[in-house]
């Protein structure tokens, strides 16, 4: 049943730069698929979104002002960018740095990088996705007597806020005894 979902892989590349390099304060940005000459999905401005991680103890020493960003690539372009084998970390770094330079003007050399491929981690919301989700939920309700429920980014909203909202709703239904 769950094999009816198309899953995408994402390569997450984290950077630590010396200095304050962000053009704006905020969470980051997503890049539309219609954007020409683009090989990334989006960027998280970790220094803004998670400032508590700028603690010198967490960073391994007092580095002064730093900028941390996470670049996400792959997705629908995973095969085109990285092929079918293991992800080349140097290629992921090059793709990410090129995007940061072109899109927000970051030209600095990172003082730390980390590349993490997440294979088949994200559901692709293709046409008919809502119907597939309903089918999965109905199948679990019938086959497990209402004792198994699903929620999360694959089923009802890709953002963290959607996941929290839908988990809260599901928990409320289960507490009330509504196992459908």
N, CA, C and O of each residue as an XYZ file, in Angstrom:
720
protein
N       0.824     -1.194      0.000
C       0.000      0.000      0.000
C       0.871      1.262      0.000
O       0.650      2.170     -0.801
N       1.855      1.316      0.893
C       2.692      2.507      0.984
C       3.621      2.644     -0.210
O       4.166      3.720     -0.454
N       3.806      1.561     -0.954
C       4.680      1.626     -2.124
C       4.049      2.393     -3.281
O       4.684      2.568     -4.321
N       2.832      2.845     -3.119
C       2.179      3.663     -4.151
C       2.660      5.110     -4.121
O       2.379      5.881     -5.040
N       3.382      5.477     -3.066
C       3.912      6.830     -2.956
C       5.265      6.907     -3.647
O       6.116      6.038     -3.458
N       5.462      7.953     -4.452
C       6.760      8.214     -5.045
C       7.581      8.976     -4.013
O       7.142      9.994     -3.479
N       8.766      8.472     -3.746
C       9.627      9.109     -2.754
C      10.814      9.766     -3.444
O      11.323      9.256     -4.442
N      11.245     10.884     -2.914
C      12.388     11.616     -3.437
C      13.512     11.622     -2.404
O      13.272     11.530     -1.200
N      14.730     11.731     -2.896
C      15.898     11.849     -2.025
C      16.329     13.312     -1.965
O      16.123     14.071     -2.913
N      16.919     13.690     -0.856
C      17.386     15.061     -0.665
C      18.808     15.009     -0.110
O      19.122     14.185      0.748
N      19.650     15.889     -0.608
C      21.003     16.026     -0.080
C      21.040     17.331      0.712
O      20.756     18.403      0.179
N      21.391     17.223      1.983
C      21.457     18.369      2.882
C      22.932     18.716      3.083
O      23.717     17.889      3.548
N      23.295     19.943      2.727
C      24.674     20.405      2.881
C      24.688     21.586      3.847
O      24.081     22.625      3.591
N      25.390     21.405      4.956
C      25.491     22.440      5.983
C      26.824     23.160      5.844
O      27.856     22.544      5.580
N      26.783     24.478      6.028
C      27.986     25.297      5.957
C      28.101     26.173      7.193
O      27.101     26.642      7.737
N      29.331     26.382      7.621
C      29.650     27.370      8.643
C      30.657     28.322      8.015
O      31.717     27.900      7.551
N      30.320     29.610      8.004
C      31.175     30.652      7.442
C      31.593     31.615      8.550
O      30.872     31.796      9.531
N      32.741     32.218      8.389
C      33.178     33.280      9.280
C      32.489     34.577      8.837
O      32.432     34.867      7.642
N      31.974     35.346      9.779
C      31.356     36.629      9.467
C      29.853     36.549      9.314
O      29.269     35.465      9.340
N      29.231     37.704      9.156
C      27.783     37.831      8.968
C      27.531     38.006      7.475
O      27.759     39.088      6.933
N      27.063     36.955      6.806
C      26.982     36.952      5.350
C      25.567     36.985      4.779
O      25.402     37.035      3.560
N      24.559     36.957      5.618
C      23.188     36.879      5.106
C      22.690     38.248      4.656
O      22.927     39.248      5.333
N      22.001     38.298      3.513
C      21.488     39.568      3.009
C      20.254     40.059      3.765
O      19.883     41.228      3.670
N      19.620     39.148      4.520
C      18.407     39.494      5.265
C      18.269     38.529      6.429
O      18.835     37.436      6.417
N      17.516     38.943      7.427
C      17.209     38.074      8.550
C      15.913     37.342      8.228
O      14.956     37.959      7.759
N      15.871     36.051      8.470
C      14.674     35.265      8.201
C      14.973     33.792      8.270
O      16.076     33.378      8.629
N      13.980     33.008      7.923
C      14.133     31.557      8.002
C      14.951     31.007      6.834
O      15.669     30.020      6.989
N      14.845     31.633      5.686
C      15.524     31.156      4.485
C      14.596     31.294      3.299
O      13.745     32.182      3.270
N      14.757     30.413      2.311
C      13.902     30.500      1.129
C      13.837     29.169      0.394
O      14.731     28.331      0.505
N      12.764     28.999     -0.355
C      12.600     27.867     -1.260
C      12.763     28.383     -2.681
O      12.467     29.543     -2.968
N      13.230     27.523     -3.556
C      13.436     27.917     -4.946
C      12.403     27.201     -5.808
O      12.346     25.972     -5.806
N      11.583     27.953     -6.545
C      10.576     27.316     -7.405
C      11.231     26.484     -8.503
O      12.321     26.808     -8.973
N      10.560     25.416     -8.904
C      11.094     24.561     -9.965
C      11.189     25.296    -11.294
O      11.913     24.862    -12.190
N      10.472     26.396    -11.431
C      10.495     27.164    -12.681
C      11.700     28.099    -12.767
O      11.933     28.707    -13.812
N      12.461     28.220    -11.689
C      13.622     29.105    -11.678
C      14.699     28.538    -12.603
O      15.125     27.397    -12.423
N      15.148     29.321    -13.594
C      16.145     28.796    -14.538
C      17.519     28.611    -13.901
O      17.868     29.305    -12.946
N      18.286     27.680    -14.430
C      19.660     27.442    -14.002
C      19.758     27.298    -12.486
O      20.536     27.992    -11.831
N      18.968     26.398    -11.949
C      18.937     26.208    -10.505
C      19.032     24.726    -10.172
O      18.341     23.902    -10.771
N      19.884     24.394     -9.220
C      20.064     23.004     -8.830
C      19.767     22.738     -7.366
O      20.107     21.670     -6.857
N      19.139     23.687     -6.672
C      18.809     23.456     -5.267
C      17.310     23.607     -5.042
O      16.587     24.171     -5.863
N      16.871     23.085     -3.903
C      15.471     23.177     -3.511
C      15.217     24.370     -2.593
O      14.152     24.985     -2.635
N      16.207     24.686     -1.767
C      16.035     25.800     -0.843
C      17.205     25.923      0.109
O      18.120     25.100      0.113
N      17.153     26.980      0.924
C      18.205     27.286      1.889
C      17.546     27.675      3.208
O      16.569     28.423      3.228
N      18.088     27.160      4.302
C      17.663     27.566      5.640
C      18.774     28.431      6.228
O      19.940     28.035      6.234
N      18.412     29.600      6.716
C      19.365     30.483      7.390
C      19.435     30.032      8.853
O      18.758     30.589      9.717
N      20.253     29.029      9.113
C      20.325     28.435     10.452
C      20.713     29.444     11.519
O      20.238     29.357     12.651
N      21.567     30.399     11.178
C      21.974     31.412     12.152
C      20.788     32.237     12.633
O      20.768     32.694     13.776
N      19.799     32.428     11.764
C      18.586     33.176     12.152
C      17.550     32.254     12.791
O      16.950     32.585     13.813
N      17.352     31.099     12.173
C      16.303     30.188     12.624
C      16.655     29.515     13.950
O      15.773     29.229     14.760
N      17.945     29.265     14.167
C      18.390     28.559     15.367
C      19.589     29.275     15.987
O      20.680     28.708     16.039
N      19.407     30.510     16.458
C      20.543     31.283     16.975
C      21.189     30.651     18.207
O      22.368     30.888     18.471
N      20.442     29.856     18.957
C      21.001     29.221     20.154
C      22.143     28.270     19.792
O      22.953     27.929     20.654
N      22.217     27.842     18.544
C      23.302     26.950     18.130
C      24.584     27.715     17.802
O      25.590     27.101     17.448
N      24.563     29.026     17.911
C      25.771     29.823     17.709
C      26.630     29.871     18.967
O      27.653     30.556     18.987
N      26.239     29.171     19.996
C      26.990     29.111     21.240
C      28.405     28.589     20.953
O      28.554     27.585     20.257
N      29.443     29.251     21.474
C      30.823     28.795     21.233
C      31.050     27.341     21.630
O      31.838     26.640     20.996
N      30.356     26.880     22.688
C      30.505     25.488     23.108
C      30.010     24.542     22.019
O      30.634     23.514     21.757
N      28.895     24.886     21.388
C      28.337     24.058     20.317
C      29.238     24.096     19.086
O      29.436     23.074     18.430
N      29.784     25.270     18.773
C      30.614     25.430     17.580
C      32.047     24.929     17.782
O      32.808     24.839     16.820
N      32.411     24.611     18.996
C      33.758     24.104     19.241
C      34.779     25.188     19.528
O      35.974     24.968     19.331
N      34.351     26.330     19.979
C      35.251     27.433     20.315
C      34.655     28.749     19.872
O      33.732     28.782     19.059
N      35.180     29.826     20.404
C      34.671     31.148     20.051
C      35.241     31.551     18.691
O      36.421     31.881     18.574
N      34.400     31.519     17.685
C      34.807     31.833     16.315
C      34.434     33.253     15.925
O      34.609     33.642     14.770
N      33.926     34.028     16.860
C      33.435     35.358     16.514
C      32.089     35.227     15.819
O      31.348     34.270     16.044
N      31.789     36.186     14.986
C      30.521     36.162     14.252
C      30.602     35.121     13.149
O      31.548     35.095     12.362
N      29.602     34.273     13.108
C      29.551     33.236     12.074
C      28.185     33.216     11.414
O      27.208     33.742     11.946
N      28.141     32.603     10.257
C      26.893     32.381      9.533
C      26.781     30.900      9.231
O      27.687     30.291      8.662
N      25.645     30.332      9.628
C      25.373     28.924      9.334
C      24.183     28.848      8.391
O      23.156     29.486      8.621
N      24.327     28.063      7.327
C      23.232     27.840      6.395
C      23.161     26.361      6.038
O      24.162     25.645      6.080
N      21.963     25.924      5.689
C      21.731     24.572      5.190
C      21.158     24.702      3.792
O      20.169     25.404      3.581
N      21.780     24.022      2.836
C      21.310     24.022      1.456
C      20.759     22.634      1.144
O      21.410     21.624      1.411
N      19.558     22.592      0.580
C      18.929     21.325      0.205
C      18.922     21.201     -1.312
O      18.487     22.111     -2.018
N      19.405     20.077     -1.801
C      19.400     19.813     -3.245
C      18.873     18.408     -3.485
O      18.574     17.674     -2.542
N      18.765     18.048     -4.738
C      18.265     16.715     -5.073
C      16.794     16.776     -5.408
O      16.389     17.460     -6.348
N      15.987     16.056     -4.635
C      14.555     16.007     -4.912
C      14.283     15.461     -6.296
O      14.814     14.417     -6.674
N      13.465     16.156     -7.044
C      13.110     15.702     -8.381
C      14.317     15.682     -9.318
O      14.257     15.052    -10.374
N      15.410     16.355     -8.956
C      16.621     16.390     -9.781
C      17.735     15.479     -9.245
O      18.872     15.561     -9.709
N      17.424     14.626     -8.287
C      18.447     13.800     -7.642
C      19.268     13.011     -8.670
O      20.497     13.082     -8.660
N      18.608     12.268     -9.545
C      19.313     11.460    -10.534
C      20.124     12.304    -11.503
O      21.248     11.946    -11.856
N      19.557     13.416    -11.929
C      20.241     14.317    -12.862
C      21.506     14.913    -12.230
O      22.532     15.043    -12.897
N      21.431     15.267    -10.962
C      22.564     15.898    -10.293
C      23.609     14.896     -9.807
O      24.810     15.107     -9.974
N      23.142     13.812     -9.210
C      24.050     12.920     -8.499
C      24.121     11.501     -9.059
O      24.926     10.694     -8.594
N      23.294     11.193    -10.047
C      23.296      9.833    -10.588
C      22.594      8.862     -9.665
O      21.866      9.258     -8.755
N      22.825      7.583     -9.914
C      22.146      6.536     -9.139
C      22.989      5.977     -8.003
O      22.471      5.256     -7.150
N      24.271      6.295     -7.975
C      25.156      5.752     -6.955
C      25.220      6.634     -5.727
O      24.353      7.476     -5.500
N      26.261      6.427     -4.939
C      26.455      7.271     -3.747
C      26.635      8.740     -4.141
O      27.146      9.047     -5.218
N      26.218      9.616     -3.276
C      26.326     11.052     -3.529
C      27.784     11.487     -3.369
O      28.420     11.196     -2.356
N      28.299     12.179     -4.369
C      29.642     12.757     -4.325
C      29.571     14.022     -3.466
O      28.962     15.015     -3.864
N      30.197     13.978     -2.288
C      30.105     15.096     -1.346
C      30.716     16.374     -1.912
O      30.182     17.460     -1.686
N      31.810     16.267     -2.636
C      32.434     17.460     -3.216
C      31.508     18.102     -4.250
O      31.458     19.327     -4.359
N      30.786     17.295     -4.998
C      29.819     17.823     -5.963
C      28.681     18.530     -5.236
O      28.255     19.607     -5.653
N      28.188     17.939     -4.161
C      27.114     18.565     -3.377
C      27.566     19.916     -2.832
O      26.804     20.882     -2.842
N      28.809     19.980     -2.355
C      29.346     21.244     -1.843
C      29.445     22.264     -2.972
O      29.068     23.422     -2.793
N      29.944     21.849     -4.125
C      30.092     22.770     -5.263
C      28.744     23.292     -5.740
O      28.603     24.487     -6.001
N      27.757     22.416     -5.858
C      26.411     22.824     -6.277
C      25.843     23.839     -5.293
O      25.268     24.851     -5.694
N      26.006     23.562     -4.012
C      25.451     24.425     -2.969
C      26.141     25.779     -2.918
O      25.480     26.811     -2.803
N      27.472     25.781     -3.004
C      28.202     27.051     -2.970
C      27.888     27.906     -4.195
O      27.782     29.128     -4.090
N      27.740     27.267     -5.353
C      27.382     28.004     -6.570
C      26.020     28.689     -6.390
O      25.846     29.847     -6.769
N      25.072     27.973     -5.816
C      23.739     28.541     -5.596
C      23.794     29.691     -4.592
O      23.162     30.727     -4.802
N      24.545     29.516     -3.503
C      24.647     30.585     -2.505
C      25.281     31.839     -3.104
O      24.868     32.956     -2.793
N      26.278     31.655     -3.955
C      26.924     32.809     -4.588
C      25.960     33.505     -5.541
O      25.812     34.726     -5.503
N      25.312     32.729     -6.388
C      24.437     33.295     -7.415
C      23.172     33.921     -6.816
O      22.721     34.972     -7.271
N      22.607     33.277     -5.802
C      21.302     33.698     -5.301
C      21.376     34.751     -4.199
O      20.531     35.645     -4.153
N      22.369     34.666     -3.309
C      22.410     35.650     -2.216
C      23.792     36.285     -2.040
O      24.027     36.990     -1.059
N      24.692     36.043     -2.970
C      25.970     36.745     -2.976
C      27.020     36.262     -1.999
O      27.968     36.994     -1.716
N      26.884     35.050     -1.470
C      27.891     34.527     -0.546
C      29.077     34.020     -1.358
O      28.947     33.090     -2.154
N      30.238     34.644     -1.146
C      31.445     34.251     -1.871
C      32.531     33.706     -0.950
O      33.600     33.314     -1.419
N      32.273     33.676      0.342
C      33.269     33.235      1.320
C      33.506     31.726      1.226
O      32.659     30.975      0.744
N      34.656     31.314      1.690
C      34.986     29.897      1.795
C      34.506     29.397      3.157
O      34.812     30.011      4.179
N      33.760     28.294      3.184
C      33.268     27.804      4.474
C      34.417     27.304      5.350
O      35.416     26.783      4.853
N      34.253     27.474      6.666
C      35.250     26.934      7.587
C      34.865     25.527      8.054
O      35.673     24.821      8.657
N      33.621     25.131      7.767
C      33.177     23.769      8.060
C      32.036     23.415      7.108
O      31.189     24.253      6.798
N      32.028     22.171      6.653
C      30.925     21.670      5.827
C      30.518     20.285      6.317
O      31.315     19.557      6.909
N      29.287     19.946      6.063
C      28.772     18.609      6.356
C      27.751     18.270      5.276
O      26.840     19.055      5.014
N      27.898     17.126      4.660
C      26.971     16.686      3.615
C      26.277     15.418      4.095
O      26.926     14.463      4.522
N      24.957     15.423      4.020
C      24.174     14.270      4.448
C      23.115     13.943      3.398
O      22.154     14.697      3.243
N      23.272     12.836      2.676
C      22.215     12.412      1.761
C      21.104     11.701      2.548
O      21.377     10.859      3.402
N      19.880     12.046      2.252
C      18.715     11.389      2.848
C      17.961     10.721      1.701
O      17.232     11.379      0.960
N      18.142      9.423      1.563
C      17.604      8.700      0.415
C      16.133      8.328      0.648
O      15.755      7.842      1.714
N      15.320      8.574     -0.385
C      13.896      8.227     -0.367
C      13.210      8.706      0.910
O      12.512      7.939      1.573
N      13.412      9.968      1.246
C      12.944     10.483      2.529
C      11.706     11.372      2.442
O      11.096     11.688      3.463
N      11.337     11.770      1.241
C      10.281     12.770      1.126
C       9.276     12.355      0.055
O       9.646     12.071     -1.084
N       8.012     12.326      0.435
C       6.973     11.951     -0.524
C       6.804     13.041     -1.578
O       6.786     14.232     -1.269
N       6.681     12.607     -2.818
C       6.403     13.526     -3.918
C       4.891     13.624     -4.055
O       4.217     12.614     -4.259
N       4.362     14.818     -3.944
C       2.916     15.017     -4.024
C       2.490     15.074     -5.486
O       2.215     16.150     -6.017
N       2.436     13.915     -6.131
C       1.991     13.833     -7.523
C       0.475     13.926     -7.601
O      -0.212     13.826     -6.584
N      -0.042     14.116     -8.803
C      -1.495     14.150     -9.016
C      -2.100     12.864     -8.451
O      -1.612     11.769     -8.732
N      -3.149     12.998     -7.667
C      -3.812     11.858     -7.043
C      -3.294     11.538     -5.653
O      -3.712     10.546     -5.054
N      -2.388     12.363     -5.124
C      -1.784     12.095     -3.814
C      -2.844     12.013     -2.712
O      -2.799     11.113     -1.872
N      -3.774     12.930     -2.714
C      -4.812     12.934     -1.661
C      -5.620     11.647     -1.692
O      -5.967     11.106     -0.642
N      -5.917     11.160     -2.872
C      -6.668      9.899     -2.986
C      -5.846      8.720     -2.474
O      -6.390      7.827     -1.824
N      -4.554      8.704     -2.754
C      -3.689      7.637     -2.242
C      -3.646      7.675     -0.710
O      -3.669      6.632     -0.057
N      -3.583      8.879     -0.148
C      -3.573      9.015      1.312
C      -4.865      8.482      1.926
O      -4.835      7.786      2.941
N      -5.976      8.806      1.318
C      -7.275      8.308      1.794
C      -7.313      6.794      1.725
O      -7.798      6.139      2.647
N      -6.807      6.237      0.643
C      -6.774      4.788      0.468
C      -5.923      4.126      1.557
O      -6.310      3.091      2.100
N      -4.775      4.714      1.875
C      -3.911      4.172      2.929
C      -4.624      4.230      4.274
O      -4.633      3.251      5.019
N      -5.210      5.360      4.578
C      -5.904      5.505      5.863
C      -7.071      4.515      5.982
O      -7.264      3.894      7.027
N      -7.847      4.375      4.895
C      -8.974      3.432      4.903
C      -8.480      1.997      5.070
O      -9.073      1.213      5.810
N      -7.406      1.662      4.389
C      -6.847      0.314      4.479
C      -6.380      0.007      5.897
O      -6.623     -1.087      6.407
N      -5.709      0.967      6.538
C      -5.250      0.760      7.903
C      -6.431      0.653      8.861
O      -6.421     -0.175      9.772
N      -7.436      1.480      8.661
C      -8.612      1.443      9.534
C      -9.314      0.093      9.421
O      -9.730     -0.480     10.429
N      -9.447     -0.414      8.201
C     -10.116     -1.706      7.981
C      -9.243     -2.868      8.451
O      -9.710     -3.762      9.156
N      -7.993     -2.843      8.058
C      -7.114     -3.977      8.322
C      -6.624     -4.086      9.752
O      -6.264     -5.175     10.198
N      -6.604     -2.987     10.475
C      -6.069     -2.992     11.828
C      -7.137     -2.645     12.867
O      -6.821     -2.380     14.027
N      -8.368     -2.648     12.452
C      -9.447     -2.371     13.393
C      -9.331     -1.011     14.058
O      -9.723     -0.838     15.212
N      -8.786     -0.041     13.318
C      -8.647      1.301     13.868
C      -7.487      1.457     14.838
O      -7.367      2.488     15.500
N      -6.623      0.432     14.930
C      -5.510      0.481     15.889
C      -4.217      1.020     15.275
O      -3.199      1.113     15.961
N      -4.249      1.374     13.998
C      -3.065      1.934     13.357
C      -3.486      3.162     12.562
O      -4.403      3.100     11.742
N      -2.812      4.271     12.812
C      -3.093      5.527     12.123
C      -1.788      6.084     11.595
O      -0.719      5.772     12.121
N      -1.865      6.903     10.563
C      -0.664      7.532     10.025
C      -0.886      9.036      9.919
O      -1.994      9.514      9.675
N       0.198      9.752     10.109
C       0.228     11.178      9.869
C       1.677     11.542      9.579
O       2.570     10.712      9.747
N       1.908     12.736      9.159
C       3.267     13.175      8.858
C       3.348     13.814      7.494
O       2.343     13.953      6.798
N       4.546     14.199      7.118
C       4.771     14.952      5.890
C       4.384     14.184      4.633
O       4.056     14.792      3.614
N       4.417     12.876      4.692
C       4.043     12.087      3.511
C       2.536     12.083      3.275
O       2.083     11.780      2.171
N       1.763     12.414      4.295
C       0.317     12.233      4.206
C      -0.508     13.513      4.245
O      -1.569     13.577      3.624
N      -0.049     14.519      4.952
C      -0.945     15.658      5.140
C      -0.204     16.956      5.423
O      -0.388     17.570      6.474
N       0.620     17.361      4.498
C       1.302     18.639      4.632
C       2.789     18.467      4.861
O       3.203     17.719      5.746
N       3.589     19.151      4.073
C       5.027     18.923      4.088
C       5.778     19.705      5.159
O       6.911     19.351      5.484
N       5.193     20.737      5.706
C       5.907     21.574      6.659
C       5.814     21.054      8.084
O       4.926     20.272      8.422
N       6.745     21.502      8.909
C       6.738     21.131     10.322
C       5.432     21.569     10.968
O       4.864     20.832     11.773
N       4.951     22.760     10.626
C       3.687     23.240     11.206
C       2.536     22.307     10.854
O       1.696     22.010     11.704
N       2.488     21.838      9.597
C       1.444     20.883      9.187
C       1.549     19.590      9.984
O       0.540     19.038     10.422
N       2.773     19.111     10.169
C       2.977     17.862     10.908
C       2.499     17.991     12.354
O       1.837     17.096     12.879
N       2.837     19.101     12.986
C       2.415     19.314     14.371
C       0.901     19.428     14.457
O       0.278     18.810     15.320
N       0.304     20.216     13.565
C      -1.152     20.382     13.566
C      -1.861     19.042     13.361
O      -2.785     18.707     14.102
N      -1.433     18.286     12.369
C      -2.113     17.024     12.065
C      -1.863     15.954     13.119
O      -2.736     15.121     13.363
N      -0.693     15.958     13.748
C      -0.436     15.027     14.850
C      -1.332     15.364     16.043
O      -1.855     14.470     16.709
N      -1.503     16.660     16.305
C      -2.367     17.097     17.398
C      -3.816     16.681     17.130
O      -4.503     16.189     18.024
N      -4.269     16.883     15.896
C      -5.639     16.477     15.533
C      -5.823     14.972     15.679
O      -6.832     14.514     16.217
N      -4.847     14.201     15.198
C      -4.950     12.747     15.284
C      -4.947     12.294     16.748
O      -5.732     11.426     17.132
N      -4.080     12.872     17.546
C      -4.043     12.508     18.968
C      -5.383     12.807     19.636
O      -5.873     12.021     20.447
N      -5.964     13.941     19.290
C      -7.269     14.289     19.849
C      -8.343     13.279     19.464
O      -9.172     12.896     20.289
N      -8.320     12.853     18.206
C      -9.290     11.838     17.763
C      -9.087     10.520     18.494
O     -10.056      9.865     18.877
N      -7.838     10.130     18.689
C      -7.558      8.870     19.370
C      -7.964      8.938     20.834
O      -8.477      7.961     21.380
N      -7.741     10.078     21.474
C      -8.130     10.251     22.873
C      -9.644     10.143     23.006
O     -10.154      9.575     23.972
N     -10.360     10.698     22.023
C     -11.827     10.656     22.047
C     -12.356      9.275     21.662
O     -13.557      9.021     21.755
N     -11.468      8.390     21.235
C     -11.902      7.044     20.855
C     -12.302      6.914     19.410
O     -12.809      5.867     19.006
N     -12.090      7.948     18.615
C     -12.412      7.908     17.185
C     -11.220      7.277     16.455
O     -10.236      7.953     16.157
N     -11.322      5.998     16.177
C     -10.202      5.277     15.572
C     -10.288      5.215     14.071
O      -9.569      4.427     13.457
N     -11.115      5.991     13.464
C     -11.227      5.965     11.991
C     -10.284      6.957     11.364
O     -10.237      7.076     10.140
